[in-house]
Amino acid sequence: MFLTPERIIIVRGSVIVIGTVKDSDSVFRITVDGVFRGYIQILDGEYQMMAGCVMSIYKFNTIVEAMKMGINQWNKL
């Protein structure tokens, strides 16, 4: 079994889990209240929702701000 680091933040009562994707340091898996919502990718320093990502722009912006403040500095398990 492979475990990937993840971080949990609370936004307006929603539990958001940001997890790294195995073998990628620029793609992050997002779940909100236990439901998979898609992936965020960092390309050339820009944060983008990948195709099929389903979340409000407010939550996306909040996640990006959290990631910029260091939530993307993952601890090794």
Beta strands, then each sheet from edge to edge (+ up, - down):
strand 1: 6-11
strand 2: 14-21
strand 3: 24-32
strand 4: 35-43
strand 5: 46-49
sheet 1: 1+ 2- 3+ 4- 5+
end
